Amino acid sequence: MKLVPLNTIFDVRYGNQFDLYKLDSDFDSDINFISRSSQNLGVICKVSQYNFVEPFEAGLITVTLGGTYLLSSFVQQEKFYTAQNVKVLKPKKPMTFSEKVFYCKAIELNRKKYTSHGREANKTLDTLLVPATVPYNFTRIKIEDVDNTKKTPISTKKHELEIQSWKYFELKNLFEIKGSTTTPLLELEEYGDGKYPYVTTQATNNGIEGFYNFYSEDGDVLTIDSAVLGYCSYQPLPFSASDHVEKLVPKFKLNKYVAMFLVTILNLEQYRYNYGRKCSQERMKKISIKLPSKNGNPDFEYMENYIKSLSYSSSF
């Protein structure tokens, strides 16, 4: 298969290089904010238009240039802005969605070339070698044919997000913030494969790195990575954990729908943290998050109903 530089197929340019804290979060906006995350197409929230800066159009490819998930590549489905260290690819010729997905995967296959040497892709992405053409069999695949996820919502009633009426609540009043027991991977391997997740600090696959026949923590809690950026996930099952996995044990009755709402809100807080400023228990005890409220308390019923109104909610 003939290989050619990426910039012979795409126009490659830097994204906006915006800092999220300078933008206004807006759940009703049609503009996504793309970070260096490897989940959810890199989208971490929706934001209002910034000054007179036009967002990038839907259908372009974003590629992360550094970090743990270097070369994470996605076809963006909506208009977007980007964070630092993200490049944007626009095909030089018309290209189908399947063809774009092919090139996303072709780019990601080069990740080991960088991570094994501790390099970033800022200077070399443009000339990265990729296949000159997309295999015919790949172009015949319809994405919808391999997407078996239930797309229907549980509830057809729409719930508007009126963020201006939300209230701030201290995290420590909603959760008991505590650490988890560190279980070495070698010890888990002695127990053997099982049904209990092993939660780590990775920001993919709900933080889970495998399933074993052992657990040290009860489920129905939120977990947060305190090693890097504070990635939050919901753990419905009992689990074991690696180092730097903190727990948010609810002081209220938690279910998976409320958990999905809260996880989304908490992951918007990642801009506060970096390698020099970890998401520690002490820092978490000082923050407040903005939530729907009713009679001065968090409106958990609204949170549940909102998640149930979303597409794919029947697959949770």
TORKOL-4160 file (C-alpha; in steps of 0.2 Angstrom, whole numbers, padded with zeros to 4 digits, m for minus):
316
<pt num="1" X="0000" Y="0000" Z="0000"/>
<pt num="2" X="0007" Y="0017" Z="m0005"/>
<pt num="3" X="0010" Y="0029" Z="0009"/>
<pt num="4" X="0010" Y="0048" Z="0007"/>
<pt num="5" X="0012" Y="0063" Z="0019"/>
<pt num="6" X="m0004" Y="0067" Z="0028"/>
<pt num="7" X="m0004" Y="0085" Z="0022"/>
<pt num="8" X="m0006" Y="0079" Z="0004"/>
<pt num="9" X="m0023" Y="0073" Z="0008"/>
<pt num="10" X="m0028" Y="0086" Z="0021"/>
<pt num="11" X="m0026" Y="0104" Z="0025"/>
<pt num="12" X="m0018" Y="0103" Z="0042"/>
<pt num="13" X="m0019" Y="0118" Z="0054"/>
<pt num="14" X="m0019" Y="0122" Z="0073"/>
<pt num="15" X="m0035" Y="0123" Z="0082"/>
<pt num="16" X="m0041" Y="0138" Z="0092"/>
<pt num="17" X="m0029" Y="0134" Z="0107"/>
<pt num="18" X="m0042" Y="0141" Z="0119"/>
<pt num="19" X="m0042" Y="0139" Z="0137"/>
<pt num="20" X="m0059" Y="0133" Z="0144"/>
<pt num="21" X="m0059" Y="0144" Z="0159"/>
<pt num="22" X="m0060" Y="0159" Z="0147"/>
<pt num="23" X="m0076" Y="0152" Z="0139"/>
<pt num="24" X="m0094" Y="0151" Z="0145"/>
<pt num="25" X="m0101" Y="0134" Z="0147"/>
<pt num="26" X="m0118" Y="0133" Z="0138"/>
<pt num="27" X="m0128" Y="0117" Z="0138"/>
<pt num="28" X="m0140" Y="0124" Z="0125"/>
<pt num="29" X="m0126" Y="0129" Z="0113"/>
<pt num="30" X="m0122" Y="0120" Z="0097"/>
<pt num="31" X="m0103" Y="0123" Z="0099"/>
<pt num="32" X="m0093" Y="0109" Z="0106"/>
<pt num="33" X="m0077" Y="0111" Z="0115"/>
<pt num="34" X="m0063" Y="0099" Z="0110"/>
<pt num="35" X="m0050" Y="0094" Z="0122"/>
<pt num="36" X="m0036" Y="0081" Z="0122"/>
<pt num="37" X="m0048" Y="0068" Z="0129"/>
<pt num="38" X="m0049" Y="0051" Z="0121"/>
<pt num="39" X="m0068" Y="0050" Z="0125"/>
<pt num="40" X="m0084" Y="0056" Z="0118"/>
<pt num="41" X="m0075" Y="0062" Z="0102"/>
<pt num="42" X="m0064" Y="0073" Z="0113"/>
<pt num="43" X="m0079" Y="0084" Z="0118"/>
<pt num="44" X="m0080" Y="0089" Z="0136"/>
<pt num="45" X="m0093" Y="0102" Z="0136"/>
<pt num="46" X="m0103" Y="0115" Z="0125"/>
<pt num="47" X="m0099" Y="0133" Z="0125"/>
<pt num="48" X="m0105" Y="0149" Z="0119"/>
<pt num="49" X="m0097" Y="0158" Z="0104"/>
<pt num="50" X="m0082" Y="0167" Z="0110"/>
<pt num="51" X="m0082" Y="0186" Z="0104"/>
<pt num="52" X="m0083" Y="0185" Z="0085"/>
<pt num="53" X="m0073" Y="0169" Z="0083"/>
<pt num="54" X="m0082" Y="0158" Z="0071"/>
<pt num="55" X="m0081" Y="0139" Z="0076"/>
<pt num="56" X="m0074" Y="0126" Z="0065"/>
<pt num="57" X="m0087" Y="0117" Z="0054"/>
<pt num="58" X="m0094" Y="0100" Z="0058"/>
<pt num="59" X="m0086" Y="0086" Z="0048"/>
<pt num="60" X="m0068" Y="0090" Z="0051"/>
<pt num="61" X="m0056" Y="0079" Z="0060"/>
<pt num="62" X="m0047" Y="0084" Z="0076"/>
<pt num="63" X="m0030" Y="0076" Z="0082"/>
<pt num="64" X="m0022" Y="0078" Z="0099"/>
<pt num="65" X="m0004" Y="0082" Z="0098"/>
<pt num="66" X="0002" Y="0077" Z="0115"/>
<pt num="67" X="m0002" Y="0070" Z="0132"/>
<pt num="68" X="m0007" Y="0052" Z="0137"/>
<pt num="69" X="m0019" Y="0050" Z="0122"/>
<pt num="70" X="m0008" Y="0058" Z="0109"/>
<pt num="71" X="m0015" Y="0056" Z="0091"/>
<pt num="72" X="m0033" Y="0053" Z="0097"/>
<pt num="73" X="m0042" Y="0057" Z="0081"/>
<pt num="74" X="m0061" Y="0060" Z="0078"/>
<pt num="75" X="m0073" Y="0066" Z="0065"/>
<pt num="76" X="m0082" Y="0080" Z="0074"/>
<pt num="77" X="m0101" Y="0079" Z="0072"/>
<pt num="78" X="m0105" Y="0097" Z="0077"/>
<pt num="79" X="m0097" Y="0115" Z="0076"/>
<pt num="80" X="m0082" Y="0116" Z="0088"/>
<pt num="81" X="m0068" Y="0126" Z="0096"/>
<pt num="82" X="m0052" Y="0117" Z="0102"/>
<pt num="83" X="m0041" Y="0117" Z="0117"/>
<pt num="84" X="m0022" Y="0119" Z="0116"/>
<pt num="85" X="m0012" Y="0105" Z="0107"/>
<pt num="86" X="m0025" Y="0100" Z="0095"/>
<pt num="87" X="m0024" Y="0101" Z="0076"/>
<pt num="88" X="m0039" Y="0101" Z="0063"/>
<pt num="89" X="m0039" Y="0092" Z="0047"/>
<pt num="90" X="m0050" Y="0097" Z="0032"/>
<pt num="91" X="m0050" Y="0085" Z="0017"/>
<pt num="92" X="m0043" Y="0093" Z="0001"/>
<pt num="93" X="m0056" Y="0083" Z="m0009"/>
<pt num="94" X="m0074" Y="0077" Z="m0004"/>
<pt num="95" X="m0073" Y="0062" Z="0008"/>
<pt num="96" X="m0086" Y="0051" Z="0015"/>
<pt num="97" X="m0088" Y="0049" Z="0034"/>
<pt num="98" X="m0082" Y="0031" Z="0032"/>
<pt num="99" X="m0066" Y="0037" Z="0023"/>
<pt num="100" X="m0063" Y="0050" Z="0037"/>
<pt num="101" X="m0065" Y="0037" Z="0050"/>
<pt num="102" X="m0052" Y="0026" Z="0041"/>
<pt num="103" X="m0039" Y="0040" Z="0042"/>
<pt num="104" X="m0043" Y="0043" Z="0060"/>
<pt num="105" X="m0038" Y="0025" Z="0063"/>
<pt num="106" X="m0023" Y="0026" Z="0052"/>
<pt num="107" X="m0016" Y="0042" Z="0062"/>
<pt num="108" X="m0019" Y="0033" Z="0079"/>
<pt num="109" X="m0009" Y="0018" Z="0073"/>
<pt num="110" X="0006" Y="0029" Z="0073"/>
<pt num="111" X="0005" Y="0033" Z="0092"/>
<pt num="112" X="0018" Y="0020" Z="0097"/>
<pt num="113" X="0031" Y="0030" Z="0087"/>
<pt num="114" X="0029" Y="0044" Z="0098"/>
<pt num="115" X="0025" Y="0037" Z="0115"/>
<pt num="116" X="0040" Y="0025" Z="0115"/>
<pt num="117" X="0051" Y="0040" Z="0113"/>
<pt num="118" X="0042" Y="0053" Z="0123"/>
<pt num="119" X="0039" Y="0064" Z="0108"/>
<pt num="120" X="0024" Y="0075" Z="0104"/>
<pt num="121" X="0017" Y="0077" Z="0086"/>
<pt num="122" X="0016" Y="0096" Z="0085"/>
<pt num="123" X="0030" Y="0097" Z="0071"/>
<pt num="124" X="0028" Y="0080" Z="0063"/>
<pt num="125" X="0009" Y="0077" Z="0061"/>
<pt num="126" X="0008" Y="0086" Z="0044"/>
<pt num="127" X="0020" Y="0074" Z="0036"/>
<pt num="128" X="0015" Y="0058" Z="0045"/>
<pt num="129" X="0014" Y="0044" Z="0033"/>
<pt num="130" X="m0004" Y="0037" Z="0029"/>
<pt num="131" X="m0011" Y="0026" Z="0015"/>
<pt num="132" X="m0014" Y="0036" Z="m0001"/>
<pt num="133" X="m0031" Y="0028" Z="m0004"/>
<pt num="134" X="m0044" Y="0020" Z="0007"/>
<pt num="135" X="m0047" Y="0001" Z="0004"/>
<pt num="136" X="m0062" Y="m0002" Z="m0006"/>
<pt num="137" X="m0069" Y="m0014" Z="0007"/>
<pt num="138" X="m0068" Y="m0001" Z="0020"/>
<pt num="139" X="m0078" Y="0011" Z="0010"/>
<pt num="140" X="m0092" Y="m0001" Z="0008"/>
<pt num="141" X="m0095" Y="m0002" Z="0027"/>
<pt num="142" X="m0109" Y="0008" Z="0033"/>
<pt num="143" X="m0106" Y="0015" Z="0051"/>
<pt num="144" X="m0125" Y="0012" Z="0055"/>
<pt num="145" X="m0123" Y="m0006" Z="0051"/>
<pt num="146" X="m0110" Y="m0009" Z="0065"/>
<pt num="147" X="m0119" Y="0003" Z="0078"/>
<pt num="148" X="m0131" Y="m0008" Z="0088"/>
<pt num="149" X="m0133" Y="0004" Z="0102"/>
<pt num="150" X="m0151" Y="0008" Z="0106"/>
<pt num="151" X="m0153" Y="0026" Z="0101"/>
<pt num="152" X="m0170" Y="0029" Z="0108"/>
<pt num="153" X="m0173" Y="0039" Z="0124"/>
<pt num="154" X="m0182" Y="0032" Z="0139"/>
<pt num="155" X="m0193" Y="0047" Z="0140"/>
<pt num="156" X="m0200" Y="0058" Z="0126"/>
<pt num="157" X="m0203" Y="0073" Z="0137"/>
<pt num="158" X="m0190" Y="0087" Z="0134"/>
<pt num="159" X="m0182" Y="0095" Z="0148"/>
<pt num="160" X="m0173" Y="0112" Z="0145"/>
<pt num="161" X="m0157" Y="0116" Z="0154"/>
<pt num="162" X="m0160" Y="0133" Z="0162"/>
<pt num="163" X="m0143" Y="0135" Z="0169"/>
<pt num="164" X="m0145" Y="0153" Z="0174"/>
<pt num="165" X="m0157" Y="0147" Z="0188"/>
<pt num="166" X="m0145" Y="0133" Z="0194"/>
<pt num="167" X="m0137" Y="0135" Z="0211"/>
<pt num="168" X="m0119" Y="0131" Z="0218"/>
<pt num="169" X="m0117" Y="0117" Z="0230"/>
<pt num="170" X="m0101" Y="0112" Z="0239"/>
<pt num="171" X="m0095" Y="0095" Z="0234"/>
<pt num="172" X="m0091" Y="0090" Z="0252"/>
<pt num="173" X="m0109" Y="0093" Z="0257"/>
<pt num="174" X="m0115" Y="0081" Z="0243"/>
<pt num="175" X="m0102" Y="0067" Z="0245"/>
<pt num="176" X="m0090" Y="0060" Z="0257"/>
<pt num="177" X="m0073" Y="0063" Z="0249"/>
<pt num="178" X="m0061" Y="0049" Z="0253"/>
<pt num="179" X="m0048" Y="0038" Z="0245"/>
<pt num="180" X="m0048" Y="0020" Z="0240"/>
<pt num="181" X="m0038" Y="0005" Z="0244"/>
<pt num="182" X="m0023" Y="0003" Z="0232"/>
<pt num="183" X="m0023" Y="m0015" Z="0225"/>
<pt num="184" X="m0007" Y="m0020" Z="0215"/>
<pt num="185" X="m0011" Y="m0027" Z="0198"/>
<pt num="186" X="0000" Y="m0043" Z="0201"/>
<pt num="187" X="m0011" Y="m0046" Z="0216"/>
<pt num="188" X="m0027" Y="m0046" Z="0206"/>
<pt num="189" X="m0019" Y="m0057" Z="0193"/>
<pt num="190" X="m0017" Y="m0070" Z="0207"/>
<pt num="191" X="m0036" Y="m0069" Z="0210"/>
<pt num="192" X="m0039" Y="m0072" Z="0192"/>
<pt num="193" X="m0052" Y="m0065" Z="0179"/>
<pt num="194" X="m0069" Y="m0061" Z="0186"/>
<pt num="195" X="m0084" Y="m0049" Z="0186"/>
<pt num="196" X="m0077" Y="m0034" Z="0197"/>
<pt num="197" X="m0069" Y="m0020" Z="0188"/>
<pt num="198" X="m0051" Y="m0013" Z="0191"/>
<pt num="199" X="m0052" Y="0006" Z="0191"/>
<pt num="200" X="m0037" Y="0016" Z="0187"/>
<pt num="201" X="m0032" Y="0034" Z="0183"/>
<pt num="202" X="m0035" Y="0031" Z="0164"/>
<pt num="203" X="m0047" Y="0043" Z="0156"/>
<pt num="204" X="m0055" Y="0030" Z="0144"/>
<pt num="205" X="m0066" Y="0015" Z="0146"/>
<pt num="206" X="m0074" Y="0022" Z="0162"/>
<pt num="207" X="m0057" Y="0021" Z="0170"/>
<pt num="208" X="m0058" Y="0002" Z="0170"/>
<pt num="209" X="m0042" Y="m0008" Z="0165"/>
<pt num="210" X="m0049" Y="m0026" Z="0167"/>
<pt num="211" X="m0061" Y="m0037" Z="0177"/>
<pt num="212" X="m0055" Y="m0048" Z="0192"/>
<pt num="213" X="m0062" Y="m0060" Z="0205"/>
<pt num="214" X="m0059" Y="m0048" Z="0219"/>
<pt num="215" X="m0065" Y="m0031" Z="0225"/>
<pt num="216" X="m0061" Y="m0019" Z="0239"/>
<pt num="217" X="m0073" Y="m0005" Z="0237"/>
<pt num="218" X="m0092" Y="m0004" Z="0236"/>
<pt num="219" X="m0101" Y="0001" Z="0221"/>
<pt num="220" X="m0113" Y="0015" Z="0217"/>
<pt num="221" X="m0100" Y="0028" Z="0219"/>
<pt num="222" X="m0091" Y="0041" Z="0208"/>
<pt num="223" X="m0072" Y="0039" Z="0206"/>
<pt num="224" X="m0060" Y="0053" Z="0202"/>
<pt num="225" X="m0042" Y="0052" Z="0196"/>
<pt num="226" X="m0031" Y="0062" Z="0208"/>
<pt num="227" X="m0015" Y="0059" Z="0198"/>
<pt num="228" X="m0018" Y="0070" Z="0183"/>
<pt num="229" X="m0033" Y="0079" Z="0177"/>
<pt num="230" X="m0047" Y="0074" Z="0189"/>
<pt num="231" X="m0057" Y="0062" Z="0177"/>
<pt num="232" X="m0073" Y="0057" Z="0185"/>
<pt num="233" X="m0083" Y="0041" Z="0181"/>
<pt num="234" X="m0097" Y="0031" Z="0189"/>
<pt num="235" X="m0094" Y="0014" Z="0196"/>
<pt num="236" X="m0111" Y="0004" Z="0199"/>
<pt num="237" X="m0102" Y="m0012" Z="0204"/>
<pt num="238" X="m0090" Y="m0016" Z="0218"/>
<pt num="239" X="m0072" Y="m0013" Z="0212"/>
<pt num="240" X="m0054" Y="m0013" Z="0216"/>
<pt num="241" X="m0043" Y="0002" Z="0212"/>
<pt num="242" X="m0025" Y="0007" Z="0208"/>
<pt num="243" X="m0016" Y="0021" Z="0216"/>
<pt num="244" X="m0023" Y="0039" Z="0215"/>
<pt num="245" X="m0041" Y="0034" Z="0213"/>
<pt num="246" X="m0052" Y="0044" Z="0225"/>
<pt num="247" X="m0070" Y="0040" Z="0229"/>
<pt num="248" X="m0085" Y="0052" Z="0230"/>
<pt num="249" X="m0098" Y="0042" Z="0241"/>
<pt num="250" X="m0115" Y="0050" Z="0239"/>
<pt num="251" X="m0124" Y="0057" Z="0255"/>
<pt num="252" X="m0140" Y="0055" Z="0245"/>
<pt num="253" X="m0149" Y="0041" Z="0235"/>
<pt num="254" X="m0139" Y="0039" Z="0219"/>
<pt num="255" X="m0145" Y="0030" Z="0203"/>
<pt num="256" X="m0136" Y="0028" Z="0186"/>
<pt num="257" X="m0146" Y="0043" Z="0178"/>
<pt num="258" X="m0141" Y="0055" Z="0192"/>
<pt num="259" X="m0124" Y="0048" Z="0191"/>
<pt num="260" X="m0122" Y="0052" Z="0173"/>
<pt num="261" X="m0128" Y="0070" Z="0175"/>
<pt num="262" X="m0116" Y="0073" Z="0189"/>
<pt num="263" X="m0101" Y="0064" Z="0180"/>
<pt num="264" X="m0104" Y="0076" Z="0166"/>
<pt num="265" X="m0104" Y="0091" Z="0177"/>
<pt num="266" X="m0088" Y="0086" Z="0187"/>
<pt num="267" X="m0078" Y="0082" Z="0171"/>
<pt num="268" X="m0081" Y="0101" Z="0167"/>
<pt num="269" X="m0070" Y="0104" Z="0182"/>
<pt num="270" X="m0055" Y="0097" Z="0173"/>
<pt num="271" X="m0048" Y="0114" Z="0168"/>
<pt num="272" X="m0044" Y="0117" Z="0186"/>
<pt num="273" X="m0030" Y="0104" Z="0186"/>
<pt num="274" X="m0014" Y="0099" Z="0178"/>
<pt num="275" X="0002" Y="0090" Z="0181"/>
<pt num="276" X="0007" Y="0103" Z="0194"/>
<pt num="277" X="m0010" Y="0105" Z="0202"/>
<pt num="278" X="m0017" Y="0088" Z="0205"/>
<pt num="279" X="m0036" Y="0085" Z="0209"/>
<pt num="280" X="m0032" Y="0080" Z="0227"/>
<pt num="281" X="m0045" Y="0077" Z="0241"/>
<pt num="282" X="m0041" Y="0094" Z="0249"/>
<pt num="283" X="m0044" Y="0103" Z="0233"/>
<pt num="284" X="m0061" Y="0094" Z="0230"/>
<pt num="285" X="m0067" Y="0098" Z="0247"/>
<pt num="286" X="m0065" Y="0117" Z="0242"/>
<pt num="287" X="m0075" Y="0117" Z="0226"/>
<pt num="288" X="m0093" Y="0120" Z="0222"/>
<pt num="289" X="m0103" Y="0114" Z="0207"/>
<pt num="290" X="m0118" Y="0122" Z="0199"/>
<pt num="291" X="m0133" Y="0111" Z="0198"/>
<pt num="292" X="m0152" Y="0112" Z="0196"/>
<pt num="293" X="m0160" Y="0116" Z="0212"/>
<pt num="294" X="m0177" Y="0115" Z="0220"/>
<pt num="295" X="m0182" Y="0122" Z="0237"/>
<pt num="296" X="m0164" Y="0126" Z="0240"/>
<pt num="297" X="m0158" Y="0108" Z="0237"/>
<pt num="298" X="m0151" Y="0099" Z="0222"/>
<pt num="299" X="m0165" Y="0094" Z="0211"/>
<pt num="300" X="m0160" Y="0075" Z="0208"/>
<pt num="301" X="m0177" Y="0071" Z="0200"/>
<pt num="302" X="m0174" Y="0084" Z="0187"/>
<pt num="303" X="m0157" Y="0077" Z="0184"/>
<pt num="304" X="m0163" Y="0060" Z="0182"/>
<pt num="305" X="m0177" Y="0065" Z="0170"/>
<pt num="306" X="m0166" Y="0075" Z="0159"/>
<pt num="307" X="m0154" Y="0061" Z="0156"/>
<pt num="308" X="m0169" Y="0049" Z="0152"/>
<pt num="309" X="m0174" Y="0062" Z="0139"/>
<pt num="310" X="m0157" Y="0060" Z="0129"/>
<pt num="311" X="m0154" Y="0049" Z="0114"/>
<pt num="312" X="m0145" Y="0033" Z="0120"/>
<pt num="313" X="m0152" Y="0034" Z="0137"/>
<pt num="314" X="m0161" Y="0017" Z="0135"/>
<pt num="315" X="m0143" Y="0009" Z="0133"/>
<pt num="316" X="m0137" Y="0015" Z="0150"/>
